[in-house]
Amino acid sequence: MIRPVVYGADYSAYVRIVRLVLEEKGIGYELVPVDIFAADGIPSWYFDHQPFGRMPAFEHDGFRLHETSAITRYVDEAFDGPALQPIEPRPRARMNQIIGMLDAYAYRAMVWDVAVERLEKTTPDEALIANGLREAAKVLRALTSLKAAGPWLLGEQLTLADLHAAPIIGYFAKVADGQNLLAEFADIQAWWARIAGRESFAKTEKAG
């Protein structure tokens, strides 16, 4: 089988989403490092793969894709392995709703406004962090209301929604602010402990 190629940095939440899907499907792949924040800028060749210079990009047997959700749906549908999308329209719509909500409201607030601000800045912007936590609380309340009974966000089936949420909440949980807020949402905290314990999550942890 021709191994797919993922382009991007191992610290990227969105690169990790794609890698989690590949791991859960049992697909071998190559990770080609691309650091869009490198001091000397984005490599010029990368714009042939991702014209906007974002991460990740993907290639399989000459077929190129960018945009994480397009990549993960392709991987689920093009390769053997456990199905990561519900068949029925309503749970599939719920999965897409959760993914869209995470992209629109969770990523910026949880990763950049809270985690990166706290982890990377010598003097964190406390107002930005406070606003990020308010937005994160809205996301966690919504996730709680949308979560089905069972181990995963949609119930008994692990889906792309879980694998999309895991790296975003994973960054959030690296800092005390995130851990403390997550503790207020017992169902999501239990889900987080479950997904963080999966082999795929350990295998895609940033090196070093």
C-alpha positions in Angstrom: 0.0 0.0 0.0 1.2 3.5 -0.8 1.8 5.3 2.5 0.1 8.7 2.8 2.2 11.7 3.7 1.2 14.3 6.3 3.0 17.7 6.1 3.2 19.8 9.3 4.7 20.1 12.7 4.2 17.6 15.5 3.2 20.5 17.9 0.2 21.4 15.8 -3.3 20.4 17.1 -4.6 20.0 13.6 -1.7 17.9 12.4 -2.3 15.7 15.4 -6.0 15.3 14.5 -5.0 13.9 11.1 -2.3 11.6 12.7 -4.8 10.4 15.3 -7.2 9.3 12.6 -4.4 7.5 10.7 -3.4 5.8 13.9 -6.9 4.7 14.7 -7.4 3.3 11.2 -4.1 1.4 11.5 -2.5 3.2 8.6 1.2 3.7 8.3 2.2 7.2 7.2 5.1 9.6 6.8 5.2 12.9 8.7 7.2 15.5 6.8 8.1 18.3 9.2 7.0 21.8 8.2 7.3 24.6 10.7 5.2 27.6 9.5 6.6 29.6 12.4 10.2 29.0 11.5 12.5 32.1 11.7 13.3 31.9 8.0 9.6 31.6 7.1 7.5 29.0 5.4 9.4 26.8 2.9 8.5 28.0 -0.6 7.8 24.4 -1.8 5.1 24.0 0.8 2.8 26.5 -0.9 2.3 23.9 -3.7 0.7 21.7 -1.0 -1.1 24.3 1.0 -1.5 27.7 -0.8 -2.4 29.5 2.5 0.6 28.2 4.3 -1.3 26.5 7.1 -1.0 23.0 8.6 -1.5 20.2 7.8 -1.3 19.2 4.2 -1.8 15.7 2.9 -0.8 13.5 0.0 -1.8 10.0 -1.0 -0.7 8.4 -4.3 -0.5 11.7 -6.0 -3.8 13.0 -4.5 -3.3 16.2 -2.5 -5.6 17.6 0.1 -5.6 20.4 2.6 -8.1 21.4 5.3 -8.2 19.0 8.2 -11.8 17.8 8.0 -11.5 17.0 4.3 -8.4 15.0 5.1 -9.9 13.1 8.0 -13.0 12.2 6.0 -10.9 11.0 3.1 -8.8 8.9 5.4 -11.8 7.3 7.0 -13.5 6.6 3.7 -10.5 5.6 1.5 -8.8 3.1 3.8 -9.7 -0.1 5.6 -10.0 0.0 9.4 -12.7 0.8 11.9 -15.3 3.3 10.6 -15.0 6.7 12.3 -18.2 8.3 11.0 -21.8 7.3 11.8 -23.8 6.0 8.9 -27.2 7.5 10.0 -27.8 11.1 9.0 -28.6 12.5 12.5 -25.5 11.2 14.4 -23.4 12.1 11.4 -24.8 15.6 11.5 -24.1 15.8 15.2 -20.5 14.7 14.6 -20.1 17.5 12.0 -21.8 20.0 14.3 -19.3 19.2 17.1 -16.3 19.4 14.7 -17.6 22.8 13.3 -18.1 24.1 16.8 -14.6 23.1 17.9 -13.1 24.9 14.9 -15.2 28.0 15.3 -15.2 28.5 19.1 -12.8 26.1 20.9 -9.5 26.2 19.0 -8.7 29.9 19.3 -9.9 30.2 22.9 -8.5 27.0 24.4 -5.2 26.7 22.5 -4.1 30.2 21.7 -5.9 32.4 24.2 -5.3 30.1 27.2 -2.7 27.4 26.7 -0.2 29.2 24.4 -0.6 32.5 26.3 0.2 30.7 29.6 2.9 28.3 28.3 4.8 30.5 25.9 4.5 34.1 27.0 6.9 35.6 29.6 4.2 38.0 30.7 0.8 36.4 29.8 -2.1 38.6 28.9 -4.5 37.9 31.8 -7.4 39.6 30.1 -7.0 37.5 27.0 -6.7 34.3 29.2 -9.9 35.3 31.1 -11.8 35.9 27.9 -10.5 32.6 26.5 -11.7 30.8 29.7 -15.2 32.3 29.3 -15.3 31.1 25.7 -14.0 27.7 26.7 -16.7 27.3 29.3 -19.3 27.9 26.6 -17.7 25.2 24.6 -17.6 22.7 27.4 -21.2 23.5 28.3 -22.3 22.9 24.7 -20.2 19.7 24.5 -21.8 18.4 27.7 -25.3 19.1 26.3 -24.4 17.4 22.9 -22.6 14.4 24.3 -24.5 11.1 24.0 -24.7 8.5 26.7 -21.6 6.2 26.5 -17.9 6.4 26.4 -17.5 8.7 23.4 -19.0 12.0 22.3 -21.5 10.2 20.0 -22.1 7.3 22.4 -20.6 3.8 21.8 -18.7 4.6 18.5 -15.4 6.5 18.5 -15.7 9.1 15.7 -13.9 11.9 14.0 -15.6 14.2 16.6 -13.6 12.6 19.4 -10.3 12.7 17.5 -10.9 16.4 16.5 -11.6 17.4 20.1 -8.7 15.5 21.7 -5.7 17.6 20.6 -7.6 20.9 21.2 -8.6 19.9 24.8 -5.2 18.3 25.2 -3.5 21.6 24.8 -6.1 23.2 27.2 -5.4 20.6 29.8 -1.7 21.3 29.8 -2.3 24.4 32.0 -3.9 24.7 35.4 -6.5 27.1 34.1 -7.7 24.5 31.7 -7.5 21.6 34.2 -9.6 23.6 36.7 -12.3 24.5 34.3 -12.4 21.0 32.8 -13.0 19.7 36.3 -16.3 21.6 36.4 -17.6 19.4 33.6 -17.5 15.8 34.9 -18.8 14.1 31.7 -16.2 15.8 29.5 -13.4 15.3 32.0 -14.2 11.6 32.1 -14.3 11.5 28.3 -10.9 13.4 28.2 -9.3 10.9 30.6 -10.6 8.1 28.3 -9.3 9.5 25.0 -6.0 10.6 26.5 -5.4 7.0 27.6 -5.6 5.6 24.0 -2.5 4.3 22.3 -3.1 6.6 19.4 -2.9 9.6 21.7 0.4 8.5 23.2 1.9 7.7 19.8 1.1 11.2 18.5 2.4 13.2 21.5 4.9 15.8 20.5 8.5 14.5 20.8 10.7 16.2 23.4 
